[in-house]
Amino acid sequence: MIALRFTAAVLFGTLAASPALAGATQWQEIAPGVQARLISTDVLDHGMTRAALEIDLGEGNKTYWRIPGETGIPTELDFTASVGIEEAETYWPFPLVETEGGFRDFVYRGTLVLPVEFSAAEGSVLDIAVTLGICSDICVPAAASFNLPLSFAAPDEAQAIRIDQAMRETPILWDQAGQPFSTVEAGLDGSLHLGNPDNSIDPATVIVDTGDLGVLFGAPKKSPDGRIWTLKPLGQADGRALEGSPIQLTFSTSAGPYAVSRIVAPSQP
């Protein structure tokens, strides 16, 4: 993966344990012009609750999705210092797909809310260590820690609304009629072929998650009849290595963002 040149300094921050509001920590500056905090619904439903990392990126800054694309570093959350927290799962709102300087990246701008769902109980403490890249004219790797004692005596309705909105922007499993793609095949030239795409899918938004293989693909190119979308691997990657491997396809449609998992079929002669 090609990486942008980062400045040498890493910004670290630690937030005091006492929250400023019932369902939120104080804002913490994690990079110049960028601040972040934890927010919580303060609602416990059958032992499960939701919180979120909120990042105000300010003007002209961006950070990266869980798969950053060709440049930058992924945003990562570590919950190991939490107390009484189990089964933590981070939900990722669909990112912007940007091409700048010939590189294809998956980024966030403006205000980002990353929901987290987990099991908890009264007295649990959510402790998150986050690492991420913040980019404007230059890129700065940032790291910070946030600590929020949880109480479920009174719901924080304002934070719950904001977290619910972020959840609605998060891809869900395909639930429309038919399949989003009839076939997913590796090409003989290392490309990936998506057959008979659903008409609602925006081709420019298709993101391929190949897991540990780390193969990245460009935006699809349509065949003359539109029945086959071909994605070329970026850099020196060889898409043929995906034969028989599970991948996840994430994309935006007129009905919202979706994701689907498939096994890549072998190359066809």
RODRENTI-492773 format. One record per residue: x, y, z of N, C-alpha, C in turn; residue in one letter; residue number from 1. Coordinates in nm, 3 decimals. Example, Ala and Ser with C-alpha at 12.3 -4.5 7.8 and 13.67 -1.06 7.14 Angstrom:
BEGIN
SITE    n.east   n.north      n.up   ca.east   ca.north     ca.up    c.east   c.north      c.up   res     n
SITE     1.319    -0.569     0.780     1.230     -0.450     0.780     1.320    -0.330     0.780     A     1
SITE     1.285    -0.225     0.708     1.367     -0.106     0.714     1.290     0.003     0.787     S     2
// end
This chain:
BEGIN
SITE    n.east   n.north      n.up   ca.east   ca.north     ca.up    c.east   c.north      c.up   res     n
SITE     0.084    -0.120     0.000     0.000      0.000     0.000     0.087     0.125     0.000     M     1
SITE     0.055     0.218    -0.085     0.129      0.343    -0.092     0.083     0.433     0.021     I     2
SITE     0.175     0.493     0.093     0.137      0.578     0.205     0.182     0.720     0.181     A     3
SITE     0.103     0.816     0.226     0.144      0.956     0.221     0.257     0.980     0.319     L     4
SITE     0.333     1.085     0.296     0.439      1.122     0.389     0.375     1.187     0.512     R     5
SITE     0.405     1.133     0.628     0.349      1.185     0.752     0.455     1.268     0.825     F     6
SITE     0.408     1.365     0.902     0.501      1.438     0.988     0.547     1.347     1.099     T     7
SITE     0.663     1.377     1.156     0.722      1.286     1.253     0.648     1.284     1.385     A     8
SITE     0.587     1.394     1.422     0.524      1.402     1.554     0.390     1.331     1.554     A     9
SITE     0.363     1.259     1.662     0.234      1.196     1.685     0.168     1.267     1.802     V    10
SITE     0.042     1.303     1.783    -0.028      1.377     1.887    -0.097     1.280     1.980     L    11
SITE    -0.070     1.291     2.109    -0.133      1.206     2.208    -0.218     1.292     2.300     F    12
SITE    -0.329     1.232     2.348    -0.413      1.303     2.443    -0.480     1.205     2.536     G    13
SITE    -0.508     1.250     2.657    -0.579      1.167     2.753    -0.684     1.251     2.819     T    14
SITE    -0.804     1.197     2.827    -0.917      1.270     2.883    -0.942     1.225     3.025     L    15
SITE    -0.974     1.316     3.113    -1.006      1.283     3.250    -1.130     1.196     3.255     A    16
SITE    -1.142     1.118     3.364    -1.250      1.021     3.372    -1.387     1.085     3.387     A    17
SITE    -1.397     1.201     3.450    -1.528      1.260     3.475    -1.582     1.326     3.349     S    18
SITE    -1.703     1.289     3.304    -1.759      1.346     3.183    -1.813     1.485     3.205     P    19
SITE    -1.816     1.564     3.096    -1.868      1.700     3.105    -2.020     1.700     3.105     A    20
SITE    -2.081     1.605     3.034    -2.226      1.593     3.027    -2.262     1.449     3.061     L    21
SITE    -2.393     1.425     3.085    -2.435      1.291     3.126    -2.392     1.187     3.024     A    22
SITE    -2.412     1.215     2.895    -2.379      1.118     2.793    -2.264     1.158     2.705     G    23
SITE    -2.168     1.233     2.756    -2.056      1.278     2.672    -1.935     1.314     2.757     A    24
SITE    -1.818     1.293     2.701    -1.696      1.344     2.762    -1.674     1.488     2.716     T    25
SITE    -1.574     1.550     2.770    -1.532      1.679     2.719    -1.469     1.661     2.581     Q    26
SITE    -1.476     1.767     2.500    -1.404      1.766     2.372    -1.255     1.766     2.398     W    27
SITE    -1.182     1.696     2.313    -1.036      1.688     2.324    -0.974     1.717     2.187     Q    28
SITE    -0.880     1.809     2.180    -0.811      1.837     2.054    -0.714     1.724     2.026     E    29
SITE    -0.729     1.661     1.909    -0.642      1.549     1.874    -0.547     1.583     1.760     I    30
SITE    -0.570     1.694     1.693    -0.483      1.747     1.588    -0.524     1.892     1.569     A    31
SITE    -0.439     1.974     1.509    -0.476      2.115     1.490    -0.609     2.130     1.418     P    32
SITE    -0.704     2.195     1.484    -0.835      2.219     1.425    -0.929     2.100     1.428     G    33
SITE    -0.888     1.989     1.494    -0.969      1.868     1.500    -0.990     1.829     1.646     V    34
SITE    -1.116     1.803     1.683    -1.146      1.762     1.819    -1.237     1.640     1.820     Q    35
SITE    -1.234     1.568     1.931    -1.311      1.445     1.941    -1.362     1.426     2.083     A    36
SITE    -1.463     1.342     2.099    -1.518      1.308     2.230    -1.594     1.176     2.218     R    37
SITE    -1.630     1.119     2.334    -1.720      1.005     2.338    -1.860     1.055     2.372     L    38
SITE    -1.961     0.994     2.311    -2.099      1.021     2.347    -2.169     0.888     2.371     I    39
SITE    -2.276     0.891     2.451    -2.346      0.769     2.488    -2.496     0.791     2.492     S    40
SITE    -2.573     0.688     2.456    -2.719      0.698     2.466    -2.765     0.691     2.611     T    41
SITE    -2.685     0.629     2.698    -2.723      0.602     2.838    -2.852     0.522     2.845     D    42
SITE    -2.870     0.433     2.748    -2.986      0.343     2.745    -2.935     0.200     2.744     V    43
SITE    -2.988     0.118     2.835    -2.952     -0.023     2.842    -3.073    -0.105     2.800     L    44
SITE    -3.060    -0.182     2.692    -3.169     -0.261     2.638    -3.127    -0.407     2.630     D    45
SITE    -3.181    -0.489     2.721    -3.144     -0.630     2.728    -2.993    -0.648     2.738     H    46
SITE    -2.932    -0.564     2.820    -2.788     -0.575     2.845    -2.700    -0.511     2.740     G    47
SITE    -2.759    -0.452     2.634    -2.682     -0.390     2.528    -2.704    -0.239     2.528     M    48
SITE    -2.602    -0.166     2.488    -2.612     -0.021     2.478    -2.526     0.029     2.362     T    49
SITE    -2.542     0.157     2.330    -2.465      0.217     2.222    -2.396     0.344     2.270     R    50
SITE    -2.275     0.362     2.219    -2.201      0.486     2.238    -2.139     0.519     2.103     A    51
SITE    -2.057     0.623     2.098    -1.992      0.658     1.971    -1.872     0.746     1.995     A    52
SITE    -1.778     0.737     1.904    -1.669      0.833     1.898    -1.712     0.941     1.800     L    53
SITE    -1.720     1.065     1.846    -1.757      1.177     1.760    -1.633     1.259     1.730     E    54
SITE    -1.609     1.286     1.602    -1.492      1.362     1.559    -1.538     1.482     1.478     I    55
SITE    -1.501     1.600     1.522    -1.525      1.723     1.446    -1.396     1.754     1.370     D    56
SITE    -1.397     1.727     1.240    -1.276      1.739     1.159    -1.244     1.881     1.117     L    57
SITE    -1.338     1.973     1.139    -1.312      2.112     1.102    -1.307     2.131     0.951     G    58
SITE    -1.261     2.246     0.910    -1.259      2.283     0.768    -1.135     2.226     0.699     E    59
SITE    -1.157     2.156     0.588    -1.045      2.112     0.504    -0.973     1.987     0.549     G    60
SITE    -1.016     1.924     0.658    -0.949      1.804     0.708    -1.029     1.680     0.672     N    61
SITE    -0.960     1.568     0.669    -1.026      1.440     0.645    -0.957     1.333     0.729     K    62
SITE    -1.032     1.225     0.755    -0.973      1.104     0.813    -1.025     0.986     0.733     T    63
SITE    -0.984     0.866     0.772    -1.005      0.750     0.685    -1.100     0.647     0.744     Y    64
SITE    -1.164     0.576     0.652    -1.251      0.463     0.683    -1.166     0.349     0.739     W    65
SITE    -1.231     0.237     0.776    -1.156      0.121     0.829    -1.060     0.066     0.725     R    66
SITE    -1.094     0.080     0.597    -0.999      0.054     0.487    -0.969     0.191     0.427     I    67
SITE    -0.847     0.240     0.438    -0.822      0.378     0.399    -0.813     0.402     0.249     P    68
SITE    -0.792     0.296     0.170    -0.765      0.315     0.029    -0.617     0.309     0.003     G    69
SITE    -0.571     0.385    -0.095    -0.431      0.377    -0.134    -0.337     0.459    -0.047     E    70
SITE    -0.388     0.556     0.025    -0.302      0.642     0.107    -0.357     0.648     0.249     T    71
SITE    -0.275     0.698     0.339    -0.320      0.716     0.476    -0.319     0.588     0.556     G    72
SITE    -0.381     0.595     0.675    -0.389      0.481     0.765    -0.533     0.464     0.809     I    73
SITE    -0.575     0.341     0.843    -0.713      0.320     0.885    -0.738     0.376     1.025     P    74
SITE    -0.862     0.410     1.051    -0.903      0.448     1.186    -0.925     0.320     1.266     T    75
SITE    -0.861     0.311     1.384    -0.871      0.191     1.466    -0.908     0.229     1.609     E    76
SITE    -0.998     0.150     1.668    -1.044      0.172     1.805    -1.007     0.051     1.890     L    77
SITE    -0.951     0.076     2.009    -0.909     -0.030     2.101    -0.989    -0.015     2.230     D    78
SITE    -1.062    -0.120     2.268    -1.149     -0.116     2.386    -1.093    -0.193     2.505     F    79
SITE    -0.969    -0.240     2.498    -0.918     -0.335     2.597    -0.908    -0.276     2.737     T    80
SITE    -0.900    -0.145     2.752    -0.890     -0.084     2.885    -1.028    -0.060     2.948     A    81
SITE    -1.135    -0.092     2.878    -1.270     -0.072     2.931    -1.297    -0.169     3.046     S    82
SITE    -1.395    -0.134     3.129    -1.434     -0.216     3.243    -1.581    -0.255     3.227     V    83
SITE    -1.609    -0.384     3.230    -1.747     -0.432     3.220    -1.805    -0.422     3.081     G    84
SITE    -1.720    -0.406     2.980    -1.763     -0.393     2.841    -1.728    -0.522     2.767     I    85
SITE    -1.826    -0.580     2.697    -1.802     -0.701     2.619    -1.870    -0.690     2.483     E    86
SITE    -1.821    -0.769     2.389    -1.882     -0.780     2.256    -1.890    -0.645     2.185     E    87
SITE    -1.789    -0.563     2.200    -1.791     -0.431     2.136    -1.777    -0.445     1.985     A    88
SITE    -1.868    -0.381     1.913    -1.864     -0.382     1.766    -1.878    -0.240     1.715     E    89
SITE    -1.785    -0.199     1.629    -1.786     -0.065     1.570    -1.862    -0.068     1.438     T    90
SITE    -1.946     0.032     1.417    -2.021      0.045     1.292    -1.964     0.164     1.214     Y    91
SITE    -1.946     0.143     1.083    -1.876      0.240     1.000    -1.971     0.302     0.898     W    92
SITE    -2.012     0.427     0.917    -2.092      0.495     0.814    -2.019     0.492     0.680     P    93
SITE    -2.098     0.488     0.573    -2.038      0.478     0.440    -1.951     0.601     0.414     F    94
SITE    -1.828     0.581     0.365    -1.735      0.693     0.347    -1.755     0.763     0.213     P    95
SITE    -1.688     0.876     0.197    -1.674      0.938     0.067    -1.566     0.863    -0.011     L    96
SITE    -1.590     0.841    -0.138    -1.489      0.778    -0.224    -1.424     0.891    -0.305     V    97
SITE    -1.298     0.919    -0.275    -1.229      1.033    -0.338    -1.109     0.985    -0.418     E    98
SITE    -1.088     1.049    -0.531    -0.968      1.026    -0.611    -0.892     1.158    -0.620     T    99
SITE    -0.774     1.159    -0.561    -0.693      1.280    -0.558    -0.549     1.244    -0.590     E   100
SITE    -0.490     1.313    -0.686    -0.353      1.282    -0.725    -0.338     1.143    -0.784     G   101
SITE    -0.448     1.090    -0.839    -0.443      0.957    -0.897    -0.463     0.844    -0.799     G   102
SITE    -0.487     0.876    -0.670    -0.506      0.775    -0.568    -0.652     0.769    -0.525     F   103
SITE    -0.701     0.648    -0.503    -0.841      0.627    -0.463    -0.846     0.600    -0.313     R   104
SITE    -0.916     0.686    -0.239    -0.923      0.675    -0.093    -1.067     0.676    -0.046     D   105
SITE    -1.089     0.625     0.076    -1.221      0.618     0.138    -1.214     0.699     0.267     F   106
SITE    -1.280     0.814     0.268    -1.253      0.914     0.371    -1.382     0.968     0.433     V   107
SITE    -1.362     1.037     0.545    -1.468      1.114     0.610    -1.426     1.260     0.618     Y   108
SITE    -1.522     1.350     0.605    -1.501      1.493     0.624    -1.612     1.549     0.713     R   109
SITE    -1.591     1.667     0.764    -1.695      1.731     0.846    -1.703     1.668     0.984     G   110
SITE    -1.822     1.632     1.027    -1.843      1.569     1.158    -1.869     1.421     1.138     T   111
SITE    -1.793     1.340     1.207    -1.803      1.195     1.197    -1.850     1.138     1.330     L   112
SITE    -1.950     1.050     1.326    -1.995      0.977     1.444    -1.978     0.829     1.415     V   113
SITE    -1.889     0.761     1.491    -1.864      0.619     1.475    -1.935     0.543     1.587     L   114
SITE    -2.050     0.482     1.560    -2.123      0.411     1.666    -2.051     0.285     1.711     P   115
SITE    -2.069     0.254     1.839    -2.017      0.132     1.898    -2.130     0.068     1.978     V   116
SITE    -2.155    -0.060     1.955    -2.257     -0.133     2.030    -2.189    -0.240     2.115     E   117
SITE    -2.234    -0.256     2.240    -2.165     -0.348     2.330    -2.256    -0.385     2.446     F   118
SITE    -2.219    -0.492     2.516    -2.290     -0.528     2.638    -2.225    -0.456     2.756     S   119
SITE    -2.309    -0.415     2.852    -2.259     -0.338     2.965    -2.357    -0.353     3.082     A   120
SITE    -2.321    -0.295     3.194    -2.407     -0.292     3.312    -2.379    -0.162     3.387     A   121
SITE    -2.465    -0.129     3.482    -2.441     -0.010     3.562    -2.303    -0.018     3.626     E   122
SITE    -2.226     0.090     3.615    -2.090      0.092     3.667    -1.984     0.056     3.566     G   123
SITE    -2.023     0.016     3.445    -1.925     -0.011     3.340    -1.855     0.118     3.298     S   124
SITE    -1.734     0.104     3.249    -1.656      0.219     3.203    -1.609     0.193     3.061     V   125
SITE    -1.646     0.281     2.970    -1.601      0.271     2.831    -1.471     0.346     2.816     L   126
SITE    -1.366     0.275     2.780    -1.234      0.335     2.761    -1.187     0.301     2.621     D   127
SITE    -1.168     0.401     2.538    -1.131      0.380     2.398    -0.999     0.449     2.368     I   128
SITE    -0.906     0.374     2.311    -0.784      0.431     2.255    -0.800     0.431     2.104     A   129
SITE    -0.782     0.546     2.041    -0.804      0.558     1.898    -0.676     0.603     1.828     V   130
SITE    -0.647     0.544     1.714    -0.539      0.591     1.627    -0.600     0.618     1.490     T   131
SITE    -0.558     0.725     1.428    -0.615      0.764     1.298    -0.522     0.862     1.229     L   132
SITE    -0.542     0.879     1.100    -0.469      0.980     1.026    -0.558     1.100     1.001     G   133
SITE    -0.504     1.219     1.025    -0.574      1.344     0.997    -0.498     1.414     0.885     I   134
SITE    -0.566     1.441     0.774    -0.499      1.497     0.658    -0.565     1.627     0.612     C   135
SITE    -0.482     1.724     0.578    -0.523      1.844     0.505    -0.418     1.863     0.397     S   136
SITE    -0.333     1.966     0.408    -0.220      1.978     0.316    -0.114     1.873     0.346     D   137
SITE    -0.100     1.839     0.474    -0.011      1.732     0.517    -0.093     1.635     0.601     I   138
SITE    -0.036     1.518     0.630    -0.103      1.418     0.712    -0.034     1.405     0.847     C   139
SITE    -0.116     1.401     0.951    -0.065      1.388     1.087    -0.125     1.262     1.149     V   140
SITE    -0.043     1.165     1.192    -0.098      1.050     1.265    -0.133     1.092     1.406     P   141
SITE    -0.255     1.069     1.449    -0.300      1.113     1.581    -0.340     0.993     1.665     A   142
SITE    -0.323     1.005     1.796    -0.365      0.901     1.890    -0.421     0.969     2.014     A   143
SITE    -0.527     0.914     2.069    -0.589      0.973     2.187    -0.662     0.866     2.265     A   144
SITE    -0.688     0.894     2.394    -0.763      0.802     2.480    -0.881     0.875     2.541     S   145
SITE    -0.995     0.806     2.552    -1.117      0.863     2.606    -1.175     0.767     2.709     F   146
SITE    -1.228     0.822     2.818    -1.279      0.742     2.927    -1.415     0.796     2.970     N   147
SITE    -1.518     0.709     2.963    -1.653      0.754     2.996    -1.722     0.653     3.087     L   148
SITE    -1.737     0.683     3.217    -1.817      0.598     3.304    -1.963     0.600     3.258     P   149
SITE    -2.026     0.484     3.255    -2.161      0.473     3.202    -2.265     0.466     3.314     L   150
SITE    -2.372     0.540     3.296    -2.485      0.535     3.389    -2.613     0.530     3.307     S   151
SITE    -2.705     0.446     3.351    -2.829      0.426     3.275    -2.952     0.476     3.351     F   152
SITE    -2.928     0.569     3.443    -3.039      0.623     3.522    -3.131     0.710     3.439     A   153
SITE    -3.076     0.783     3.341    -3.156      0.872     3.257    -3.101     0.871     3.116     A   154
SITE    -3.181     0.838     3.014    -3.134      0.836     2.875    -3.090     0.975     2.829     P   155
SITE    -2.989     0.980     2.745    -2.947      1.104     2.681    -3.007     1.103     2.541     D   156
SITE    -3.125     1.163     2.527    -3.199      1.154     2.402    -3.127     1.224     2.286     E   157
SITE    -3.061     1.335     2.315    -2.992      1.409     2.210    -2.880     1.324     2.148     A   158
SITE    -2.801     1.258     2.233    -2.693      1.175     2.180    -2.750     1.050     2.111     Q   159
SITE    -2.859     0.998     2.162    -2.920      0.880     2.100    -2.964     0.910     1.957     A   160
SITE    -3.021     1.028     1.935    -3.065      1.068     1.801    -2.946     1.075     1.707     I   161
SITE    -2.836     1.131     1.752    -2.719      1.147     1.667    -2.655     1.012     1.634     R   162
SITE    -2.654     0.922     1.733    -2.599      0.789     1.708    -2.690     0.710     1.614     I   163
SITE    -2.821     0.724     1.632    -2.916      0.657     1.541    -2.899     0.705     1.398     D   164
SITE    -2.874     0.834     1.380    -2.853      0.888     1.246    -2.729     0.827     1.182     Q   165
SITE    -2.621     0.813     1.258    -2.499      0.751     1.206    -2.524     0.604     1.171     A   166
SITE    -2.607     0.536     1.251    -2.639      0.397     1.220    -2.713     0.386     1.087     M   167
SITE    -2.798     0.484     1.058    -2.871      0.482     0.931    -2.780     0.505     0.812     R   168
SITE    -2.663     0.562     0.835    -2.566      0.586     0.727    -2.467     0.471     0.714     E   169
SITE    -2.484     0.367     0.795    -2.396      0.251     0.795    -2.451     0.144     0.701     T   170
SITE    -2.368     0.085     0.615    -2.417     -0.018     0.524    -2.480    -0.135     0.600     P   171
SITE    -2.592    -0.186     0.547    -2.656     -0.304     0.601    -2.646    -0.415     0.498     I   172
SITE    -2.673    -0.539     0.541    -2.671     -0.650     0.447    -2.782    -0.632     0.343     L   173
SITE    -2.753    -0.673     0.222    -2.846     -0.656     0.110    -2.980    -0.720     0.144     W   174
SITE    -3.088    -0.642     0.135    -3.221     -0.693     0.167    -3.322    -0.664     0.056     D   175
SITE    -3.271    -0.628    -0.062    -3.358     -0.600    -0.175    -3.387    -0.729    -0.254     Q   176
SITE    -3.481    -0.722    -0.346    -3.514     -0.838    -0.428    -3.396    -0.876    -0.517     A   177
SITE    -3.376    -1.007    -0.535    -3.266     -1.053    -0.619    -3.131    -1.034    -0.552     G   178
SITE    -3.026    -1.044    -0.631    -2.889     -1.027    -0.583    -2.830    -0.899    -0.640     Q   179
SITE    -2.743    -0.831    -0.563    -2.682     -0.709    -0.617    -2.592    -0.740    -0.737     P   180
SITE    -2.528    -0.859    -0.736    -2.446     -0.905    -0.848    -2.474    -1.054    -0.866     F   181
SITE    -2.497    -1.096    -0.988    -2.527     -1.237    -1.012    -2.403    -1.323    -0.998     S   182
SITE    -2.287    -1.268    -1.035    -2.160     -1.341    -1.027    -2.050    -1.248    -0.979     T   183
SITE    -1.952    -1.306    -0.912    -1.831     -1.235    -0.871    -1.714    -1.326    -0.907     V   184
SITE    -1.638    -1.289    -1.010    -1.535     -1.376    -1.062    -1.401    -1.305    -1.073     E   185
SITE    -1.293    -1.381    -1.052    -1.158     -1.331    -1.076    -1.131    -1.336    -1.226     A   186
SITE    -1.069    -1.230    -1.280    -1.035     -1.228    -1.420    -0.897    -1.287    -1.445     G   187
SITE    -0.873    -1.333    -1.567    -0.743     -1.390    -1.601    -0.631    -1.288    -1.590     L   188
SITE    -0.665    -1.159    -1.604    -0.564     -1.053    -1.596    -0.550    -0.996    -1.456     D   189
SITE    -0.610    -1.062    -1.355    -0.600     -1.014    -1.217    -0.712    -0.921    -1.178     G   190
SITE    -0.805    -0.894    -1.268    -0.917     -0.806    -1.239    -1.028    -0.883    -1.167     S   191
SITE    -1.132    -0.810    -1.128    -1.249     -0.868    -1.064    -1.370    -0.833    -1.149     L   192
SITE    -1.452    -0.933    -1.182    -1.569     -0.911    -1.267    -1.697    -0.928    -1.187     H   193
SITE    -1.783    -0.827    -1.191    -1.912     -0.831    -1.123    -2.020    -0.842    -1.230     L   194
SITE    -2.098    -0.950    -1.225    -2.197     -0.975    -1.329    -2.335    -0.924    -1.296     G   195
SITE    -2.402    -0.867    -1.394    -2.541     -0.822    -1.385    -2.568    -0.739    -1.259     N   196
SITE    -2.501    -0.626    -1.244    -2.521     -0.544    -1.124    -2.663    -0.488    -1.118     P   197
SITE    -2.714    -0.474    -0.997    -2.846     -0.415    -0.978    -2.843    -0.270    -1.026     D   198
SITE    -2.951    -0.228    -1.089    -2.956     -0.093    -1.148    -2.945     0.019    -1.046     N   199
SITE    -2.972    -0.011    -0.919    -2.970      0.094    -0.817    -2.830     0.126    -0.768     S   200
SITE    -2.731     0.044    -0.801    -2.596      0.059    -0.746    -2.519     0.166    -0.824     I   201
SITE    -2.457     0.257    -0.750    -2.369      0.357    -0.809    -2.231     0.294    -0.826     D   202
SITE    -2.184     0.271    -0.949    -2.056      0.201    -0.968    -1.937     0.272    -0.905     P   203
SITE    -1.942     0.405    -0.899    -1.828      0.481    -0.844    -1.808     0.456    -0.696     A   204
SITE    -1.909     0.399    -0.629    -1.902      0.381    -0.484    -1.861     0.241    -0.441     T   205
SITE    -1.840     0.150    -0.535    -1.812      0.011    -0.498    -1.674     0.001    -0.433     V   206
SITE    -1.670    -0.057    -0.312    -1.546     -0.079    -0.239    -1.531    -0.229    -0.215     I   207
SITE    -1.416    -0.284    -0.244    -1.390     -0.426    -0.226    -1.301    -0.445    -0.103     V   208
SITE    -1.351    -0.521    -0.005    -1.274     -0.554     0.115    -1.225    -0.697     0.099     D   209
SITE    -1.094    -0.713     0.082    -1.035     -0.846     0.062    -0.973    -0.903     0.189     T   210
SITE    -0.999    -0.838     0.303    -0.946     -0.889     0.429    -0.795    -0.885     0.435     G   211
SITE    -0.737    -0.993     0.488    -0.592     -0.996     0.509    -0.513    -0.993     0.379     D   212
SITE    -0.575    -1.026     0.266    -0.503     -1.023     0.138    -0.464    -0.881     0.101     L   213
SITE    -0.544    -0.784     0.143    -0.509     -0.643     0.122    -0.506    -0.596    -0.021     G   214
SITE    -0.579    -0.663    -0.111    -0.583     -0.620    -0.251    -0.683    -0.506    -0.264     V   215
SITE    -0.642    -0.398    -0.329    -0.729     -0.283    -0.352    -0.765    -0.275    -0.500     L   216
SITE    -0.887    -0.228    -0.527    -0.933     -0.218    -0.664    -0.981    -0.077    -0.695     F   217
SITE    -0.970    -0.041    -0.822    -1.022      0.086    -0.868    -1.172     0.079    -0.890     G   218
SITE    -1.230     0.189    -0.936    -1.373      0.193    -0.964    -1.405     0.103    -1.083     A   219
SITE    -1.525     0.044    -1.088    -1.561     -0.047    -1.197    -1.570     0.025    -1.332     P   220
SITE    -1.537    -0.048    -1.436    -1.559     -0.004    -1.573    -1.668    -0.093    -1.634     K   221
SITE    -1.768    -0.032    -1.696    -1.880     -0.107    -1.750    -1.848    -0.165    -1.887     K   222
SITE    -1.898    -0.287    -1.913    -1.892     -0.343    -2.047    -1.991    -0.266    -2.134     S   223
SITE    -1.978    -0.275    -2.269    -2.068     -0.199    -2.357    -2.216    -0.221    -2.328     P   224
SITE    -2.254    -0.343    -2.291    -2.395     -0.369    -2.261    -2.429    -0.347    -2.115     D   225
SITE    -2.329    -0.309    -2.032    -2.354     -0.279    -1.891    -2.374    -0.401    -1.803     G   226
SITE    -2.359    -0.522    -1.858    -2.388     -0.642    -1.781    -2.268    -0.689    -1.697     R   227
SITE    -2.148    -0.640    -1.729    -2.028     -0.677    -1.654    -1.956    -0.551    -1.610     I   228
SITE    -1.925    -0.543    -1.481    -1.840     -0.437    -1.429    -1.704    -0.498    -1.399     W   229
SITE    -1.597    -0.437    -1.450    -1.462     -0.487    -1.430    -1.383    -0.391    -1.341     T   230
SITE    -1.326    -0.447    -1.235    -1.244     -0.368    -1.143    -1.099    -0.413    -1.156     L   231
SITE    -1.010    -0.319    -1.183    -0.869     -0.350    -1.196    -0.799    -0.334    -1.061     K   232
SITE    -0.706    -0.427    -1.027    -0.631     -0.412    -0.902    -0.539    -0.291    -0.910     P   233
SITE    -0.522    -0.225    -0.797    -0.436     -0.108    -0.790    -0.294    -0.148    -0.752     L   234
SITE    -0.198    -0.073    -0.799    -0.060     -0.105    -0.769    -0.017    -0.235    -0.835     G   235
SITE     0.064    -0.314    -0.763     0.116     -0.440    -0.816     0.032    -0.560    -0.774     Q   236
SITE    -0.086    -0.535    -0.715    -0.169     -0.644    -0.665    -0.219    -0.732    -0.779     A   237
SITE    -0.238    -0.861    -0.749    -0.286     -0.957    -0.847    -0.420    -1.011    -0.800     D   238
SITE    -0.528    -0.973    -0.868    -0.661     -1.015    -0.828    -0.683    -1.165    -0.836     G   239
SITE    -0.598    -1.239    -0.912    -0.615     -1.383    -0.923    -0.593    -1.453    -0.790     R   240
SITE    -0.521    -1.386    -0.698    -0.500     -1.444    -0.565    -0.630    -1.456    -0.488     A   241
SITE    -0.737    -1.390    -0.535    -0.865     -1.392    -0.465    -0.950    -1.514    -0.498     L   242
SITE    -0.912    -1.594    -0.596    -0.993     -1.710    -0.634    -1.022    -1.797    -0.513     E   243
SITE    -1.151    -1.820    -0.487    -1.192     -1.903    -0.374    -1.192    -1.832    -0.240     G   244
SITE    -1.160    -1.703    -0.240    -1.152     -1.627    -0.114    -1.280    -1.550    -0.087     S   245
SITE    -1.315    -1.530     0.040    -1.430     -1.447     0.073    -1.394    -1.299     0.064     P   246
SITE    -1.484    -1.220     0.008    -1.466     -1.075     0.004    -1.597    -1.010     0.046     I   247
SITE    -1.589    -0.883     0.081    -1.710     -0.805     0.107    -1.715    -0.689     0.009     Q   248
SITE    -1.830    -0.673    -0.055    -1.853     -0.561    -0.145    -1.945    -0.462    -0.075     L   249
SITE    -1.900    -0.339    -0.064    -1.978     -0.232    -0.001    -2.005    -0.127    -0.108     T   250
SITE    -2.126    -0.074    -0.110    -2.163      0.019    -0.217    -2.284     0.101    -0.174     F   251
SITE    -2.305     0.210    -0.246    -2.419      0.298    -0.220    -2.523     0.279    -0.330     S   252
SITE    -2.651     0.285    -0.291    -2.760      0.273    -0.386    -2.859     0.386    -0.362     T   253
SITE    -2.960     0.393    -0.447    -3.063      0.494    -0.429    -3.143     0.472    -0.301     S   254
SITE    -3.135     0.351    -0.245    -3.204      0.320    -0.120    -3.113     0.328     0.002     A   255
SITE    -2.986     0.364    -0.018    -2.892      0.372     0.093    -2.773     0.280     0.071     G   256
SITE    -2.680     0.275     0.169    -2.560      0.192     0.155    -2.585     0.047     0.195     P   257
SITE    -2.521    -0.044     0.122    -2.535     -0.187     0.148    -2.399    -0.255     0.144     Y   258
SITE    -2.398    -0.379     0.196    -2.279     -0.464     0.188    -2.324    -0.607     0.162     A   259
SITE    -2.242    -0.681     0.092    -2.272     -0.822     0.064    -2.140    -0.898     0.063     V   260
SITE    -2.142    -1.018     0.120    -2.023     -1.104     0.123    -2.038    -1.213     0.017     S   261
SITE    -1.930    -1.237    -0.057    -1.931     -1.339    -0.163    -1.798    -1.413    -0.164     R   262
SITE    -1.799    -1.532    -0.225    -1.678     -1.606    -0.253    -1.642    -1.583    -0.400     I   263
SITE    -1.517    -1.546    -0.424    -1.473     -1.514    -0.560    -1.460    -1.643    -0.641     V   264
SITE    -1.533    -1.650    -0.751    -1.527     -1.767    -0.838    -1.398    -1.764    -0.919     A   265
SITE    -1.351    -1.881    -0.966    -1.227     -1.885    -1.044    -1.238    -1.810    -1.176     P   266
SITE    -1.121    -1.777    -1.231    -1.116     -1.712    -1.361    -1.177    -1.801    -1.467     S   267
SITE    -1.248    -1.741    -1.561    -1.307     -1.815    -1.672    -1.221    -1.795    -1.797     Q   268
SITE    -1.192    -1.903    -1.869    -1.108     -1.890    -1.988    -1.174    -1.801    -2.092     P   269
// end
